[in-house]
Amino acid sequence: MFYVKKTNKNSIIKIQGKLDSACAIHVGTILEYAIENRISCVILDFTRVLEFEYSAMALLKEVLAFYQKDFSQITCRGLSKDTVHIFRELGVGRIPGVR
């Protein structure tokens, strides 16, 4: 389960919840929306990824690669050490404060 919230006069999108397959599919759509609407910061606040959810991380990587967008203008905050490598590989611009 996850939810998406716009904050700060719609300049930040926050995705919060459990990283599972359903969430992974929607993250790509949300990042594409952020690029098209010039939203510079996406906060990904996932609860810790458990061992059985690594398939969701693999799916997330495939979904984001499918969009073939330039993610260099996006800042992703709140990434855990379990998911940060996916976003680094995809060229996300800034990844401050890995937890």
N, CA, C and O atoms as a GROMACS GRO file, in nm:
protein
  396
    1MET      N    1   0.084  -0.118   0.000
    1MET     CA    2   0.000   0.000   0.000
    1MET      C    3   0.088   0.124   0.000
    1MET      O    4   0.189   0.129   0.070
    2PHE      N    5   0.050   0.224  -0.079
    2PHE     CA    6   0.127   0.347  -0.083
    2PHE      C    7   0.032   0.461  -0.118
    2PHE      O    8  -0.081   0.439  -0.163
    3TYR      N    9   0.078   0.583  -0.097
    3TYR     CA   10  -0.001   0.697  -0.141
    3TYR      C   11   0.091   0.804  -0.198
    3TYR      O   12   0.211   0.807  -0.169
    4VAL      N   13   0.034   0.892  -0.280
    4VAL     CA   14   0.108   0.998  -0.346
    4VAL      C   15   0.047   1.130  -0.302
    4VAL      O   16  -0.075   1.145  -0.300
    5LYS      N   17   0.133   1.225  -0.268
    5LYS     CA   18   0.085   1.354  -0.219
    5LYS      C   19   0.168   1.465  -0.282
    5LYS      O   20   0.291   1.456  -0.286
    6LYS      N   21   0.102   1.570  -0.330
    6LYS     CA   22   0.172   1.688  -0.379
    6LYS      C   23   0.184   1.786  -0.264
    6LYS      O   24   0.090   1.805  -0.187
    7THR      N   25   0.300   1.850  -0.252
    7THR     CA   26   0.321   1.947  -0.146
    7THR      C   27   0.390   2.072  -0.201
    7THR      O   28   0.425   2.077  -0.319
    8ASN      N   29   0.408   2.170  -0.117
    8ASN     CA   30   0.480   2.294  -0.152
    8ASN      C   31   0.436   2.352  -0.286
    8ASN      O   32   0.515   2.364  -0.379
    9LYS      N   33   0.311   2.388  -0.295
    9LYS     CA   34   0.258   2.448  -0.418
    9LYS      C   35   0.284   2.360  -0.539
    9LYS      O   36   0.318   2.409  -0.647
   10ASN      N   37   0.269   2.231  -0.520
   10ASN     CA   38   0.283   2.131  -0.627
   10ASN      C   39   0.424   2.120  -0.684
   10ASN      O   40   0.440   2.072  -0.796
   11SER      N   41   0.526   2.162  -0.610
   11SER     CA   42   0.662   2.149  -0.661
   11SER      C   43   0.731   2.023  -0.610
   11SER      O   44   0.842   1.990  -0.653
   12ILE      N   45   0.668   1.952  -0.518
   12ILE     CA   46   0.724   1.828  -0.464
   12ILE      C   47   0.615   1.721  -0.467
   12ILE      O   48   0.501   1.746  -0.431
   13ILE      N   49   0.652   1.602  -0.510
   13ILE     CA   50   0.562   1.487  -0.502
   13ILE      C   51   0.621   1.392  -0.399
   13ILE      O   52   0.741   1.363  -0.402
   14LYS      N   53   0.538   1.344  -0.308
   14LYS     CA   54   0.585   1.248  -0.208
   14LYS      C   55   0.513   1.116  -0.229
   14LYS      O   56   0.390   1.110  -0.234
   15ILE      N   57   0.591   1.010  -0.242
   15ILE     CA   58   0.537   0.874  -0.254
   15ILE      C   59   0.577   0.803  -0.126
   15ILE      O   60   0.695   0.792  -0.094
   16GLN      N   61   0.479   0.756  -0.054
   16GLN     CA   62   0.508   0.697   0.076
   16GLN      C   63   0.438   0.564   0.090
   16GLN      O   64   0.324   0.548   0.046
   17GLY      N   65   0.505   0.468   0.150
   17GLY     CA   66   0.443   0.339   0.176
   17GLY      C   67   0.537   0.223   0.154
   17GLY      O   68   0.659   0.238   0.160
   18LYS      N   69   0.479   0.109   0.129
   18LYS     CA   70   0.554  -0.015   0.114
   18LYS      C   71   0.589  -0.035  -0.033
   18LYS      O   72   0.503  -0.024  -0.120
   19LEU      N   73   0.715  -0.065  -0.060
   19LEU     CA   74   0.756  -0.093  -0.197
   19LEU      C   75   0.717  -0.236  -0.232
   19LEU      O   76   0.780  -0.332  -0.188
   20ASP      N   77   0.613  -0.247  -0.313
   20ASP     CA   78   0.573  -0.378  -0.364
   20ASP      C   79   0.554  -0.364  -0.515
   20ASP      O   80   0.581  -0.258  -0.571
   21SER      N   81   0.509  -0.468  -0.580
   21SER     CA   82   0.498  -0.466  -0.726
   21SER      C   83   0.402  -0.360  -0.776
   21SER      O   84   0.429  -0.294  -0.876
   22ALA      N   85   0.290  -0.342  -0.709
   22ALA     CA   86   0.192  -0.241  -0.750
   22ALA      C   87   0.252  -0.102  -0.742
   22ALA      O   88   0.232  -0.020  -0.832
   23CYS      N   89   0.324  -0.075  -0.636
   23CYS     CA   90   0.388   0.054  -0.619
   23CYS      C   91   0.496   0.075  -0.724
   23CYS      O   92   0.507   0.184  -0.780
   24ALA      N   93   0.575  -0.027  -0.752
   24ALA     CA   94   0.684  -0.016  -0.849
   24ALA      C   95   0.633   0.026  -0.986
   24ALA      O   96   0.697   0.106  -1.054
   25ILE      N   97   0.520  -0.027  -1.026
   25ILE     CA   98   0.463   0.008  -1.156
   25ILE      C   99   0.426   0.156  -1.161
   25ILE      O  100   0.447   0.221  -1.264
   26HIS      N  101   0.372   0.208  -1.054
   26HIS     CA  102   0.326   0.347  -1.052
   26HIS      C  103   0.439   0.448  -1.036
   26HIS      O  104   0.423   0.564  -1.077
   27VAL      N  105   0.552   0.410  -0.980
   27VAL     CA  106   0.662   0.504  -0.960
   27VAL      C  107   0.711   0.559  -1.093
   27VAL      O  108   0.739   0.679  -1.104
   28GLY      N  109   0.721   0.475  -1.194
   28GLY     CA  110   0.763   0.521  -1.326
   28GLY      C  111   0.668   0.624  -1.383
   28GLY      O  112   0.712   0.726  -1.437
   29THR      N  113   0.539   0.601  -1.371
   29THR     CA  114   0.439   0.695  -1.418
   29THR      C  115   0.451   0.828  -1.345
   29THR      O  116   0.440   0.934  -1.405
   30ILE      N  117   0.473   0.820  -1.215
   30ILE     CA  118   0.483   0.941  -1.134
   30ILE      C  119   0.608   1.021  -1.170
   30ILE      O  120   0.602   1.144  -1.178
   31LEU      N  121   0.720   0.953  -1.191
   31LEU     CA  122   0.842   1.024  -1.230
   31LEU      C  123   0.827   1.088  -1.368
   31LEU      O  124   0.875   1.199  -1.390
   32GLU      N  125   0.761   1.018  -1.459
   32GLU     CA  126   0.736   1.077  -1.591
   32GLU      C  127   0.649   1.202  -1.577
   32GLU      O  128   0.676   1.303  -1.642
   33TYR      N  129   0.545   1.195  -1.495
   33TYR     CA  130   0.460   1.311  -1.469
   33TYR      C  131   0.542   1.427  -1.412
   33TYR      O  132   0.524   1.542  -1.450
   34ALA      N  133   0.634   1.395  -1.320
   34ALA     CA  134   0.718   1.498  -1.260
   34ALA      C  135   0.803   1.568  -1.365
   34ALA      O  136   0.817   1.690  -1.362
   35ILE      N  137   0.860   1.491  -1.457
   35ILE     CA  138   0.943   1.550  -1.562
   35ILE      C  139   0.859   1.639  -1.652
   35ILE      O  140   0.898   1.752  -1.681
   36GLU      N  141   0.745   1.590  -1.696
   36GLU     CA  142   0.660   1.665  -1.789
   36GLU      C  143   0.603   1.791  -1.725
   36GLU      O  144   0.576   1.888  -1.796
   37ASN      N  145   0.583   1.790  -1.594
   37ASN     CA  146   0.523   1.905  -1.526
   37ASN      C  147   0.625   1.986  -1.447
   37ASN      O  148   0.589   2.066  -1.360
   38ARG      N  149   0.752   1.966  -1.476
   38ARG     CA  150   0.862   2.042  -1.416
   38ARG      C  151   0.860   2.041  -1.264
   38ARG      O  152   0.888   2.141  -1.200
   39ILE      N  153   0.829   1.927  -1.210
   39ILE     CA  154   0.836   1.907  -1.065
   39ILE      C  155   0.977   1.858  -1.036
   39ILE      O  156   1.018   1.753  -1.086
   40SER      N  157   1.049   1.931  -0.955
   40SER     CA  158   1.192   1.905  -0.942
   40SER      C  159   1.228   1.805  -0.833
   40SER      O  160   1.338   1.751  -0.833
   41CYS      N  161   1.136   1.778  -0.742
   41CYS     CA  162   1.172   1.691  -0.630
   41CYS      C  163   1.066   1.583  -0.610
   41CYS      O  164   0.947   1.613  -0.600
   42VAL      N  165   1.110   1.461  -0.605
   42VAL     CA  166   1.023   1.348  -0.574
   42VAL      C  167   1.079   1.282  -0.449
   42VAL      O  168   1.193   1.237  -0.448
   43ILE      N  169   0.998   1.276  -0.344
   43ILE     CA  170   1.040   1.212  -0.220
   43ILE      C  171   0.985   1.070  -0.220
   43ILE      O  172   0.863   1.049  -0.228
   44LEU      N  173   1.073   0.974  -0.210
   44LEU     CA  174   1.034   0.833  -0.209
   44LEU      C  175   1.057   0.780  -0.069
   44LEU      O  176   1.170   0.746  -0.032
   45ASP      N  177   0.953   0.772   0.006
   45ASP     CA  178   0.963   0.731   0.146
   45ASP      C  179   0.908   0.590   0.160
   45ASP      O  180   0.796   0.570   0.207
   46PHE      N  181   0.988   0.492   0.120
   46PHE     CA  182   0.945   0.354   0.128
   46PHE      C  183   0.988   0.295   0.261
   46PHE      O  184   1.097   0.322   0.311
   47THR      N  185   0.901   0.214   0.318
   47THR     CA  186   0.944   0.138   0.435
   47THR      C  187   1.050   0.040   0.388
   47THR      O  188   1.060   0.009   0.269
   48ARG      N  189   1.127  -0.008   0.479
   48ARG     CA  190   1.241  -0.094   0.444
   48ARG      C  191   1.197  -0.209   0.353
   48ARG      O  192   1.096  -0.274   0.377
   49VAL      N  193   1.276  -0.231   0.249
   49VAL     CA  194   1.246  -0.338   0.154
   49VAL      C  195   1.289  -0.471   0.215
   49VAL      O  196   1.406  -0.490   0.249
   50LEU      N  197   1.195  -0.561   0.228
   50LEU     CA  198   1.226  -0.692   0.285
   50LEU      C  199   1.279  -0.785   0.178
   50LEU      O  200   1.265  -0.759   0.058
   51GLU      N  201   1.340  -0.891   0.221
   51GLU     CA  202   1.405  -0.983   0.128
   51GLU      C  203   1.310  -1.034   0.020
   51GLU      O  204   1.350  -1.047  -0.096
   52PHE      N  205   1.187  -1.065   0.056
   52PHE     CA  206   1.094  -1.120  -0.043
   52PHE      C  207   1.044  -1.015  -0.141
   52PHE      O  208   0.978  -1.048  -0.239
   53GLU      N  209   1.076  -0.889  -0.116
   53GLU     CA  210   1.031  -0.782  -0.205
   53GLU      C  211   1.137  -0.741  -0.307
   53GLU      O  212   1.118  -0.644  -0.380
   54TYR      N  213   1.248  -0.814  -0.314
   54TYR     CA  214   1.349  -0.779  -0.412
   54TYR      C  215   1.296  -0.791  -0.554
   54TYR      O  216   1.347  -0.724  -0.644
   55SER      N  217   1.195  -0.875  -0.576
   55SER     CA  218   1.134  -0.881  -0.709
   55SER      C  219   1.066  -0.749  -0.743
   55SER      O  220   1.062  -0.710  -0.859
   56ALA      N  221   1.013  -0.681  -0.642
   56ALA     CA  222   0.953  -0.549  -0.665
   56ALA      C  223   1.060  -0.448  -0.705
   56ALA      O  224   1.035  -0.362  -0.789
   57MET      N  225   1.178  -0.458  -0.645
   57MET     CA  226   1.287  -0.368  -0.683
   57MET      C  227   1.331  -0.395  -0.826
   57MET      O  228   1.360  -0.301  -0.900
   58ALA      N  229   1.337  -0.521  -0.866
   58ALA     CA  230   1.374  -0.554  -1.004
   58ALA      C  231   1.269  -0.500  -1.100
   58ALA      O  232   1.303  -0.448  -1.207
   59LEU      N  233   1.143  -0.512  -1.064
   59LEU     CA  234   1.034  -0.459  -1.146
   59LEU      C  235   1.044  -0.307  -1.155
   59LEU      O  236   1.024  -0.250  -1.262
   60LEU      N  237   1.074  -0.242  -1.043
   60LEU     CA  238   1.090  -0.096  -1.042
   60LEU      C  239   1.199  -0.054  -1.140
   60LEU      O  240   1.182   0.043  -1.214
   61LYS      N  241   1.309  -0.125  -1.140
   61LYS     CA  242   1.420  -0.093  -1.230
   61LYS      C  243   1.376  -0.107  -1.376
   61LYS      O  244   1.406  -0.022  -1.459
   62GLU      N  245   1.305  -0.214  -1.407
   62GLU     CA  246   1.256  -0.235  -1.544
   62GLU      C  247   1.157  -0.127  -1.585
   62GLU      O  248   1.163  -0.077  -1.697
   63VAL      N  249   1.067  -0.091  -1.495
   63VAL     CA  250   0.966   0.010  -1.525
   63VAL      C  251   1.032   0.144  -1.554
   63VAL      O  252   0.998   0.211  -1.652
   64LEU      N  253   1.127   0.184  -1.470
   64LEU     CA  254   1.192   0.314  -1.489
   64LEU      C  255   1.278   0.314  -1.616
   64LEU      O  256   1.285   0.416  -1.685
   65ALA      N  257   1.342   0.203  -1.646
   65ALA     CA  258   1.422   0.194  -1.769
   65ALA      C  259   1.332   0.203  -1.892
   65ALA      O  260   1.373   0.256  -1.995
   66PHE      N  261   1.210   0.151  -1.883
   66PHE     CA  262   1.115   0.153  -1.994
   66PHE      C  263   1.083   0.296  -2.038
   66PHE      O  264   1.067   0.321  -2.157
   67TYR      N  265   1.075   0.388  -1.944
   67TYR     CA  266   1.036   0.525  -1.977
   67TYR      C  267   1.143   0.599  -2.056
   67TYR      O  268   1.110   0.694  -2.127
   68GLN      N  269   1.267   0.559  -2.046
   68GLN     CA  270   1.378   0.620  -2.120
   68GLN      C  271   1.372   0.772  -2.115
   68GLN      O  272   1.382   0.839  -2.218
   69LYS      N  273   1.354   0.825  -1.996
   69LYS     CA  274   1.350   0.970  -1.976
   69LYS      C  275   1.480   1.017  -1.915
   69LYS      O  276   1.558   0.938  -1.862
   70ASP      N  277   1.503   1.147  -1.925
   70ASP     CA  278   1.618   1.207  -1.860
   70ASP      C  279   1.578   1.243  -1.717
   70ASP      O  280   1.506   1.340  -1.695
   71PHE      N  281   1.625   1.163  -1.622
   71PHE     CA  282   1.591   1.185  -1.482
   71PHE      C  283   1.690   1.279  -1.413
   71PHE      O  284   1.685   1.294  -1.291
   72SER      N  285   1.780   1.342  -1.489
   72SER     CA  286   1.886   1.422  -1.427
   72SER      C  287   1.834   1.547  -1.357
   72SER      O  288   1.904   1.602  -1.271
   73GLN      N  289   1.716   1.594  -1.390
   73GLN     CA  290   1.660   1.712  -1.326
   73GLN      C  291   1.580   1.680  -1.200
   73GLN      O  292   1.532   1.770  -1.131
   74ILE      N  293   1.566   1.553  -1.170
   74ILE     CA  294   1.485   1.510  -1.056
   74ILE      C  295   1.574   1.487  -0.934
   74ILE      O  296   1.683   1.430  -0.945
   75THR      N  297   1.527   1.532  -0.820
   75THR     CA  298   1.591   1.500  -0.693
   75THR      C  299   1.506   1.395  -0.624
   75THR      O  300   1.386   1.416  -0.604
   76CYS      N  301   1.564   1.283  -0.589
   76CYS     CA  302   1.492   1.179  -0.515
   76CYS      C  303   1.544   1.177  -0.372
   76CYS      O  304   1.661   1.146  -0.349
   77ARG      N  305   1.459   1.209  -0.279
   77ARG     CA  306   1.496   1.207  -0.138
   77ARG      C  307   1.431   1.088  -0.070
   77ARG      O  308   1.334   1.030  -0.120
   78GLY      N  309   1.485   1.052   0.044
   78GLY     CA  310   1.424   0.949   0.126
   78GLY      C  311   1.451   0.808   0.081
   78GLY      O  312   1.386   0.715   0.126
   79LEU      N  313   1.547   0.791  -0.008
   79LEU     CA  314   1.576   0.656  -0.056
   79LEU      C  315   1.649   0.576   0.051
   79LEU      O  316   1.735   0.628   0.122
   80SER      N  317   1.615   0.451   0.061
   80SER     CA  318   1.687   0.364   0.154
   80SER      C  319   1.808   0.306   0.082
   80SER      O  320   1.816   0.311  -0.041
   81LYS      N  321   1.900   0.251   0.157
   81LYS     CA  322   2.018   0.191   0.094
   81LYS      C  323   1.980   0.072   0.008
   81LYS      O  324   2.060   0.028  -0.075
   82ASP      N  325   1.860   0.017   0.028
   82ASP     CA  326   1.814  -0.095  -0.053
   82ASP      C  327   1.774  -0.053  -0.195
   82ASP      O  328   1.786  -0.133  -0.288
   83THR      N  329   1.729   0.070  -0.212
   83THR     CA  330   1.677   0.113  -0.342
   83THR      C  331   1.763   0.218  -0.411
   83THR      O  332   1.742   0.244  -0.530
   84VAL      N  333   1.858   0.278  -0.343
   84VAL     CA  334   1.932   0.390  -0.400
   84VAL      C  335   2.009   0.351  -0.526
   84VAL      O  336   2.022   0.433  -0.617
   85HIS      N  337   2.062   0.230  -0.533
   85HIS     CA  338   2.142   0.191  -0.650
   85HIS      C  339   2.060   0.192  -0.778
   85HIS      O  340   2.114   0.221  -0.885
   86ILE      N  341   1.932   0.160  -0.770
   86ILE     CA  342   1.846   0.162  -0.888
   86ILE      C  343   1.840   0.302  -0.946
   86ILE      O  344   1.852   0.321  -1.068
   87PHE      N  345   1.822   0.401  -0.860
   87PHE     CA  346   1.807   0.538  -0.906
   87PHE      C  347   1.940   0.597  -0.953
   87PHE      O  348   1.943   0.680  -1.043
   88ARG      N  349   2.049   0.554  -0.892
   88ARG     CA  350   2.182   0.599  -0.940
   88ARG      C  351   2.207   0.548  -1.081
   88ARG      O  352   2.257   0.621  -1.166
   89GLU      N  353   2.174   0.422  -1.106
   89GLU     CA  354   2.193   0.364  -1.239
   89GLU      C  355   2.111   0.436  -1.345
   89GLU      O  356   2.152   0.445  -1.461
   90LEU      N  357   1.995   0.488  -1.306
   90LEU     CA  358   1.907   0.555  -1.401
   90LEU      C  359   1.943   0.701  -1.421
   90LEU      O  360   1.880   0.769  -1.502
   91GLY      N  361   2.042   0.751  -1.349
   91GLY     CA  362   2.088   0.888  -1.370
   91GLY      C  363   2.004   0.994  -1.303
   91GLY      O  364   1.998   1.107  -1.352
   92VAL      N  365   1.940   0.960  -1.192
   92VAL     CA  366   1.865   1.062  -1.117
   92VAL      C  367   1.964   1.170  -1.074
   92VAL      O  368   2.073   1.139  -1.026
   93GLY      N  369   1.924   1.295  -1.091
   93GLY     CA  370   2.015   1.407  -1.070
   93GLY      C  371   2.077   1.415  -0.933
   93GLY      O  372   2.200   1.414  -0.920
   94ARG      N  373   1.996   1.423  -0.829
   94ARG     CA  374   2.048   1.435  -0.693
   94ARG      C  375   1.982   1.332  -0.605
   94ARG      O  376   1.862   1.307  -0.615
   95ILE      N  377   2.061   1.272  -0.518
   95ILE     CA  378   2.009   1.176  -0.421
   95ILE      C  379   2.070   1.211  -0.286
   95ILE      O  380   2.167   1.148  -0.244
   96PRO      N  381   2.015   1.312  -0.218
   96PRO     CA  382   2.071   1.351  -0.089
   96PRO      C  383   2.027   1.258   0.023
   96PRO      O  384   1.917   1.202   0.019
   97GLY      N  385   2.111   1.243   0.122
   97GLY     CA  386   2.074   1.177   0.247
   97GLY      C  387   2.018   1.038   0.237
   97GLY      O  388   1.903   1.015   0.274
   98VAL      N  389   2.096   0.944   0.189
   98VAL     CA  390   2.051   0.805   0.188
   98VAL      C  391   2.041   0.757   0.331
   98VAL      O  392   2.133   0.776   0.410
   99ARG      N  393   1.927   0.694   0.364
   99ARG     CA  394   1.908   0.648   0.502
   99ARG      C  395   1.933   0.500   0.514
   99ARG      O  396   1.922   0.444   0.622
   0.00000   0.00000   0.00000
